[in-house]
Amino acid sequence: MSQILDTLNAKGTKIVTVTFIKADGSERVVNGLLKPTSKMVGSERGLAQGEAMRARGQIPIWEISSRKWKSFYADKVVSVT
């Protein structure tokens, strides 16, 4: 799992494709940004929500195609490109 986190951190503000297993057991592929450079998170409430997600072990990602935030757990990641 630490290898996955290191890989994700190394991506920085670059677009990344993450394949992971959802809670229902199906696979999802998300193409997006882990650390958007704009203020997509918005208000302090958005920043607090992001911190709460990280505390639970969730990794937020801004999905480009749907223009929405998604999240996943590092231990459910199948691949990162």
Secondary structure by P-SEA (a helix, b strand, c coil): caaaaaaaaaacccbbbbbbbccccbbbbbbccccccccccccaaaaaaaaaaaaacbbbbbcccccbbbbbbcccccccc
